[in-house]
Amino acid sequence: MAHSFPFAMAPYCWHQSVNGKMGCIYRVGFLILMMAPSQLCCTENQSVEFIPGAPIIAPDEPGTGQLGQLFGLSADAPVRISGLWVGNSSSQLFGGINSGGGSGLAQQALLDLRLDLGKSFNWKGASVWVQALQVNVQASAAYAAGSLNGTNNLAAAPPLNRTELYSYVFRQDLFDKQLRLVLGKQAPSTTFANVMRPITRSGATFAEPYVTGLVMTSPYAMPTLQGKLPGYPDSALGATLIFEPRAFQRSTYLEAGIYDGRQAMGVPTGLVIPSLSGPLFSIVEAGTRWSLANGEKPGSIGLGTWRQSGLLSPMVPGTNLQENGTYGAYLVASQRLINFRSKLDHSGLSSFVQAGWTASRTATMTANFGGGFTVFAPFIQRPKDSYGLGFSWAKLNNRSTLNEVWNPQELLLQGYAQVHLFGSSFITPALSYLPLSGLKSADSPSFSAIVQLVFQF
């Protein structure tokens, strides 16, 4: 059919050169947006309320499943094919690495194939999925602001241009979904230290949507855990166990995981052959959820601790720092503060906080604290728009010669407007301000702008 043409172009784009690939992928995104809205709109049960600024970290199934429907799959079929495309353009207005004037492009494409083994083979509570990831980020989009927290969530660990088998996972739910086991190559950052998880609790009148649409990195990757906790774009082989007892109305949880820990040694685990024979990363988190005001104001808190094994060195070469393993702790919390139109929609004001600490002598950031506020649907005529402010402070490692390349601390502020276009597409303009840049080579203050487009299918 005609509307499947942009999706058919995607594999061709992935075989182009880096510059050609960037342009080709953006043309695919443009063609997708030019489709008739009737072709793009979700069905009623696929309606997209709000999305995080980094949709790939959402713990739910990515995309809407519409891609599978284009191939004739029904909404309740055992096979689900879905995905998402995110592209952004950033501009350094002043300050930063080149004292303003720099601009860059970035894009991310994820394809997801899932099989419900319960529907297919009557294997109750079991499912498998495979995900493919394509990332292209220009260096100017990744580094121009001079931030170590990260002003652009698409720019993560090098290499900045990659095609990878992002995940292959087996999941088994047991004891009426009180216990969940996840095995395989996965991105546990969607489970641990994730302030983005929608808050659902028995007795609540609704589930809190994703708490922010910020496009900076820190809400989606805890600064003190960056380069250690596997996640976008470096997933890793491992096991996750999640326990949500029915005795507490599933409002309390305990989760633990152990994974390939070579990312902390600079190995891009998303691209190499998985292994559990080397350094390991382990993590435990416990938390609870609640609902105030007769179930209309949900909130949550999670506390976690982690340990990284292996011989570690800073990401900057030339220092004499080393350590044999390290550990740390973190907190994530969110709370709905105000409801504008109670029982009518999800409009209101929400907040979140995150904090982390590590004893590491080689980590880039040894402590962090951040948070923000989000206004959902302030205008009744625009029920899927949201607006927000956020900040992230980090204490940087100044040991040895690191004080020659990094400042003692960094502070990043960002504001955004997430505007619903049609169907499952959103556009998000954002402004980032760094009164204190992490890189000494960057001029402070640093001010940059970014416009991000998200399409889920």
C-alpha positions, 0 to 999 in steps of 0.5 A, a space after each residue: 500500500 502507498 502508506 507503507 512506502 516510508 517504512 520500506 525505505 528504512 532498510 535502504 537508508 541503513 546501508 548509506 554512508 553516515 552523512 547519506 544515512 542522516 539525510 535519508 532517515 530524515 526524509 523518511 521521517 518527513 514522509 511519515 509526517 506527510 501521510 494523511 492523518 487518517 492513516 497515522 491515527 491510532 485506534 481508540 485503544 492505542 490512543 497516545 496520551 503523553 510520551 517521555 522525551 526519550 520514548 525508548 526508555 519507556 518500560 511499556 511496549 514501544 510504539 502503537 503496534 500500527 506497523 503490524 496492522 499495516 501487515 494485516 495483524 489484528 490488535 489482539 494477534 499473538 504477534 506484535 510489530 511496532 517501533 518508533 522514530 525520533 529525530 532532533 536538530 540542535 543549535 548552540 546559541 552562545 557559549 559551549 565548545 565553539 562559543 555558539 554557532 554550532 548545530 547538529 542532527 541526531 536520529 534514532 529508530 527502533 523496531 520491535 517484534 514480540 510474540 505472546 507465547 500464551 496466545 500462540 502455544 498456551 504458555 501462560 505468562 510467557 513472551 519473547 521479543 527482539 529489537 533492532 536499533 539504529 542511531 546516528 548522531 553528529 558530534 556537534 549535536 552531542 558535545 557542542 553545549 559542553 555538558 556532561 549531564 547531556 542536553 540531548 538524550 539521543 547522544 549517548 555512548 560512542 560510537 555515535 553512529 551504530 546499527 545493533 541488535 538492541 535486545 532479545 528477551 524471554 519474559 515469564 510472569 508467575 504467580 498471577 503476575 506477582 513475580 516476573 523473570 526477564 532473561 536475555 540481552 536487555 536494557 535494564 535502565 527501563 526498570 531501575 533508577 527510572 523516574 519515568 515509569 507510569 504510576 499504577 496502583 490498585 485503587 487509583 482512579 487513573 495512572 500517572 502519565 510519564 512524568 516529564 518530556 524533557 529531552 536532556 539525558 539525566 531523567 532517563 540515565 542517572 548521572 552517577 550510573 551513566 556508563 555502568 547501568 546498561 541501557 540506551 544505546 548499550 544494552 547487555 546480557 543478564 537477568 532481571 527479577 521483579 516481585 510485586 506482592 498481591 498482599 500489598 495491592 501490588 503497590 510495593 515492589 522489589 527488583 534485582 538484576 545482574 548484567 554484563 558489566 563491560 560497559 564500565 571498561 569502555 566496551 560498547 556492550 550493545 555492539 559486541 558479543 554478549 558475555 557474563 564471564 567478565 566484569 558484572 554489574 548488579 543492582 537492587 531496588 525497592 519502592 512503593 506507590 501511593 494515591 492521595 486525594 481519593 486516588 486522584 494524586 498518585 506518587 511513588 518512591 524507589 531506593 536502590 543500590 548497585 555494585 560494579 566489579 572489575 578494574 576501572 579507570 576514568 573515561 579520560 585517558 592519561 590519569 593514574 586513577 584505578 580501582 577494583 570495583 565500586 558501588 553506589 546508591 540512588 533515589 527516584 520519586 514523583 508525585 501528582 500535585 494538582 489536578 486541573 479537571 479531575 476525573 475528566 482527563 490527565 490534566 494537572 501538575 506533577 513533579 519528580 526528583 532523582 538523586 545519586 551517589 557513588 564511592 567511585 574514584 574513577 566515575 565522571 560524576 560522583 553525586 547528582 541531584 535533579 528534578 522538575 515540574 510538568 504541566 499536563 494539558 493546561 488547555 482543554 482544547 489541547 488534551 495531549 500537550 504538556 510543558 515542563 521545566 527541569 534541572 540536573 546538578 552533578 558533582 564531577 570527579 576532580 581527582 588527579 589530572 581530571 581537574 584539568 578537563 572537568 570543572 568541579 560541578 555542572 548545573 543544567 536547566 531545561 524547559 520544553 513544550 511537548 506539542 501533539 501533532 496528530 496520531 502518535 506524533 509529537 514535536 518538542 522544542 526545548 531550551 537548555 541553559 548551563 550556568 556551569 558547564 562540565 567541560 573546562 574547554 566550554 565557555 560558560 554560560 552555555 545556551 542551546 536550543 533543540 527541536 525534537 520530533 517523535 513518531 510512534 508506529 
